[in-house]
């Protein structure tokens, strides 16, 4: 993955898990066609794991803010791994849920309420 200025819009279907090694991206929401950034992440992070683990559309907008490098796993490969390795998939899903709620959902929802 080598991206800059790309965004993943809320309510979009997620087709890959992105593993960032370097770069900065923001997470926010769009209200009345205006993007509000709530959180910035730099280096070593993941986008899309929660959504693919639980077959959810993206609830928030993810936007790269700098040149980001890393790698990705397409949905069909992610699902294949999960179907073969049930114990690992349970652990990854559990951790994705905890991380998503703690680092994204709770923080963005507080910003939306303000």
N, C-alpha and C positions, 0 to 999 in steps of 0.2 A: 504494500500500500504506500502510495506516495501522493498525498492529497494536500491541497491548500484551497481554502475558500469554499469547500463543498459543505452542503448541509443535508441533514437527514430530518425531514419534517415530521412533526407530530401527526399521528394517525396513519403514518406510512407503514406498510408491511416491511418487516426487516428480513433481508435475504442473506445476511452474512454477519459474522461476529468479527469486529475489528479489534486487533490487539496493537495498541500504540506503544512504540518504543521511545520515540522522541516527538516532540511537538506539543502544541497547546490547542485545546478545543473547549468550547463553551456549551453549556446545557441551559436551555431556557424554554420559553413558551411564546406563542404568538397570540396576541389579543388585538382584535380589530386591525389585522394586517400589520401590526407593529411587533417586531421581535424584541423581547426582553430577555437579556442574559442573566441568569441567576448564579451560575457556578462556572468557574474555570478549572480545568484539570491540565496538568502538565506532565508529560512523560509517563511511561509505564501504566497504561490504563486500558480499559475494555469498553467498547460500545456494542450493544446488541445481544449480549449473552443472556440477560434476563428475558428479553423479548423472545428469543429462540427457545430458551428452556421452557417457557410457559405459553408459547405460541400466541404472543400478544403483539398488537401493533404498537409502534412507538408512541408513547404518550407525550413526549417532549420533543423539542427541536435540539439537535446536536449540530454544532457548526465548528468547522476547523478554523482556528485563528492564526495559525502559522503553518509552515510546511511540516506535515506529520508523516512519519515513517513507521513502518511496522509490517504486520502481515494480517491475513484474514482467513477465515474458514467459512466456506459457503454453507447455506442452510442444509442442503442435502447431505453433505459430509458430516456436519454437526449432528444431524438426526441419525445418521448411520452409526457414528461412534456411540451415541447414546443408546441405540437399540442393541448394540453388542455388549456394552460395558455398563450394566445396570447399576452396580454398586458405585462406580465412579460418577455416573450421571446423576444419581441421587445426591451425592455429596456436592457436586458442582451446582446443581439446581438449588440446593439448600443455601449454599454460600452466595449464589447470585441473588437470591431473594433478600437475604440479609443485607448485602451490600447495596442493592438497588434502593431498598427502603431507607437505609441509614444515610447513604451518601448522595442520593438523587431525589427520590420522591418526597421525603420529609422536608428537605431543604427548599426545593422548588415550590412545594405547596405553601410553605410559610411565606415565601416571597409573593406568591399569587394573592394571598390573603391580605397583604399589607397595602 
